Amino acid sequence: MMEYNTRQKKLPLPEYGRSVQKMVDHALTIEEREERQKCAETIVRIMGSMFPNTRNLPDYERKLWDHLAIMSDFMLDIDYPFEVIKKEEFHTPPQRVPYQTGEIRNRHYGRIVEEMIAYACTLEEGEEKERLIELIVVQMKKNYIAWNKDGVEDKRIFEDLRTYTKGAIDIQDKEIRIVQAGNQRNNNRGRANTNNGKKNFKRKF
């Protein structure tokens, strides 16, 4: 009668296959320590031959013995040539990823844009600040269009930037035009080649 893998015990390391796992299970049943040791060494050689391209990796042999310990559920009593991974280390859950909390004023702009704006407010007046503002308004328009395919006027972007900064960054009265905003309308794609080399932001101030 055929035995389906789906009905068998889950393999701790499926990449080695069920045949190698059965060898490891057999090694656990060997009572004589010396014979059990030779069996383990043979299994490791077989495991190594399955992935010859990995032999030049750092700690290659150590990893094979680690894998043997894992496949035996850390119950194989042999003389390991290396200090292998401990069971408690193997089952240690990953550290929790700290997610940022707090409200985002406008979700269509996103948190990164808000952080960019906050950083721009800390800069002294000069070329660096002006260049960062250029990048910010381009990104703001990109993000806005991603949410609203009907587009958005540049004036709205400048007003939102002024609101974000409570008037600290106000470029509404300056002669500014955002040339490209990443996610353009399809009818503008034909002019993409003619715009190569142009900046995404034009200003006269």
C-alpha positions as CSV (number, residue, x, y, z in Angstrom):
1,M,0.0,0.0,0.0
2,M,1.4,3.4,-1.0
3,E,2.2,5.7,1.9
4,Y,1.5,9.4,1.1
5,N,3.9,12.0,2.4
6,T,1.0,14.1,3.6
7,R,0.1,11.4,6.0
8,Q,3.6,11.0,7.4
9,K,5.5,12.9,10.1
10,K,6.4,16.4,9.1
11,L,10.1,16.7,8.2
12,P,12.1,19.2,10.3
13,L,14.4,19.9,7.3
14,P,12.5,18.9,4.1
15,E,15.5,19.8,1.9
16,Y,17.2,16.5,2.8
17,G,14.2,14.4,2.0
18,R,12.5,11.5,3.9
19,S,15.2,9.0,3.1
20,V,17.8,10.9,5.0
21,Q,15.3,11.5,7.8
22,K,14.8,7.7,8.1
23,M,18.6,7.2,8.4
24,V,18.6,9.7,11.3
25,D,15.7,7.9,12.9
26,H,17.5,4.6,12.5
27,A,20.6,6.1,14.1
28,L,18.6,6.9,17.2
29,T,17.7,3.2,17.6
30,I,21.4,2.0,17.6
31,E,22.4,1.1,21.1
32,E,26.1,0.7,20.7
33,R,27.7,4.2,20.9
34,E,30.6,3.5,18.5
35,E,28.3,2.1,15.8
36,R,25.9,5.0,16.3
37,Q,28.8,7.4,15.9
38,K,29.9,5.8,12.6
39,C,26.3,5.9,11.4
40,A,26.0,9.6,12.2
41,E,29.3,10.3,10.3
42,T,28.0,8.4,7.3
43,I,24.7,10.4,7.3
44,V,26.6,13.7,7.4
45,R,28.7,12.7,4.4
46,I,25.5,11.8,2.5
47,M,24.0,15.1,3.5
48,G,27.1,17.0,2.3
49,S,27.1,15.2,-1.1
50,M,23.5,16.4,-1.7
51,F,24.6,20.0,-1.9
52,P,28.2,20.1,-3.3
53,N,27.9,23.7,-4.3
54,T,27.7,24.8,-0.7
55,R,31.0,23.3,0.4
56,N,32.8,26.7,0.1
57,L,30.4,28.4,2.4
58,P,31.6,29.5,5.9
59,D,31.1,26.9,8.6
60,Y,29.9,24.3,6.0
61,E,30.7,21.2,8.1
62,R,29.4,22.8,11.3
63,K,26.0,23.5,9.6
64,L,25.7,19.8,8.5
65,W,26.2,18.7,12.1
66,D,23.7,21.3,13.2
67,H,21.2,19.9,10.7
68,L,21.8,16.4,12.0
69,A,21.1,17.5,15.5
70,I,17.9,19.2,14.4
71,M,16.7,16.2,12.4
72,S,17.2,14.0,15.5
73,D,15.3,16.5,17.6
74,F,18.5,16.9,19.5
75,M,18.3,13.4,20.9
76,L,21.2,11.8,19.1
77,D,23.8,11.0,21.7
78,I,27.2,11.1,19.8
79,D,30.5,12.9,19.9
80,Y,29.9,15.9,17.7
81,P,33.1,17.4,16.1
82,F,31.6,20.9,16.7
83,E,29.5,22.5,19.3
84,V,26.2,22.3,17.6
85,I,23.1,24.4,18.0
86,K,21.1,24.0,21.2
87,K,17.4,23.1,21.1
88,E,16.4,26.2,23.0
89,E,18.3,28.3,20.4
90,F,16.7,26.6,17.5
91,H,13.2,27.1,18.8
92,T,13.7,30.7,19.9
93,P,10.9,32.8,18.4
94,P,12.0,35.8,16.3
95,Q,12.1,39.1,17.9
96,R,9.0,41.2,17.5
97,V,9.3,43.9,14.9
98,P,8.6,47.3,16.4
99,Y,5.9,48.9,14.4
100,Q,5.5,52.7,14.5
101,T,2.4,53.9,16.1
102,G,0.6,57.2,16.0
103,E,-1.8,58.8,13.6
104,I,-0.9,59.8,10.1
105,R,-2.4,63.2,9.2
106,N,-3.0,62.3,5.6
107,R,-2.7,58.6,4.7
108,H,-2.3,59.3,1.0
109,Y,1.0,61.0,1.7
110,G,2.2,58.4,4.2
111,R,4.5,58.5,7.2
112,I,7.8,58.8,5.3
113,V,6.7,62.0,3.7
114,E,5.7,63.4,7.1
115,E,9.1,62.5,8.5
116,M,10.8,64.2,5.5
117,I,8.8,67.3,6.0
118,A,9.6,67.4,9.7
119,Y,13.3,67.0,8.9
120,A,13.2,69.8,6.3
121,C,11.8,72.1,9.0
122,T,15.0,71.5,11.1
123,L,17.3,72.6,8.3
124,E,18.7,76.1,7.9
125,E,17.8,78.1,4.8
126,G,20.0,77.2,1.9
127,E,20.5,74.9,-1.1
128,E,20.2,71.7,0.9
129,K,16.8,72.7,2.3
130,E,15.6,73.9,-1.1
131,R,16.6,70.6,-2.8
132,L,14.9,68.6,-0.1
133,I,11.7,70.6,-0.5
134,E,11.9,69.9,-4.2
135,L,12.0,66.1,-3.5
136,I,9.2,66.4,-1.0
137,V,6.7,68.0,-3.2
138,V,7.5,65.6,-6.0
139,Q,6.9,62.7,-3.7
140,M,3.8,64.2,-2.3
141,K,2.3,64.5,-5.8
142,K,3.4,60.9,-6.6
143,N,1.7,59.6,-3.5
144,Y,-1.4,61.7,-4.0
145,I,-1.9,60.5,-7.6
146,A,-1.4,56.9,-6.4
147,W,-4.6,57.4,-4.4
148,N,-6.5,59.6,-6.7
149,K,-6.1,58.8,-10.4
150,D,-7.8,62.0,-11.4
151,G,-4.7,63.9,-10.5
152,V,-4.1,66.9,-8.3
153,E,-3.1,70.5,-8.9
154,D,0.3,71.7,-7.8
155,K,-1.3,74.4,-5.7
156,R,-3.0,71.8,-3.6
157,I,0.4,70.2,-2.9
158,F,1.9,73.5,-1.8
159,E,-1.1,74.3,0.4
160,D,-0.8,70.9,2.1
161,L,2.9,71.4,2.7
162,R,2.2,74.8,4.3
163,T,-0.4,73.2,6.5
164,Y,1.9,70.4,7.5
165,T,4.6,72.9,8.6
166,K,2.2,75.4,10.1
167,G,3.5,78.0,7.7
168,A,7.2,77.3,8.2
169,I,7.6,76.2,4.6
170,D,5.5,78.3,2.3
171,I,6.2,78.2,-1.4
172,Q,2.7,79.1,-2.6
173,D,3.7,82.6,-3.8
174,K,6.8,81.4,-5.7
175,E,6.8,80.6,-9.4
176,I,7.0,76.8,-9.1
177,R,5.8,74.0,-11.3
178,I,6.1,70.2,-10.6
179,V,7.0,68.9,-14.1
180,Q,6.8,65.2,-13.3
181,A,5.4,63.3,-10.3
182,G,6.3,59.7,-11.0
183,N,2.9,58.2,-11.6
184,Q,1.8,60.4,-14.5
185,R,-1.4,60.1,-16.5
186,N,-1.1,57.7,-19.5
187,N,-1.6,60.5,-22.0
188,N,1.7,62.1,-20.9
189,R,3.8,59.0,-21.5
190,G,4.4,59.9,-25.1
191,R,6.4,62.9,-24.0
192,A,8.6,61.0,-21.6
193,N,11.6,60.8,-23.9
194,T,11.5,64.5,-24.5
195,N,11.7,65.2,-20.8
196,N,14.8,63.1,-20.2
197,G,17.4,65.1,-18.4
198,K,14.9,67.6,-17.1
199,K,14.5,68.1,-13.4
200,N,11.3,67.0,-11.7
201,F,10.8,70.4,-10.2
202,K,11.0,73.9,-11.8
203,R,11.4,77.0,-9.8
204,K,12.4,80.6,-10.2
205,F,13.3,81.9,-6.8
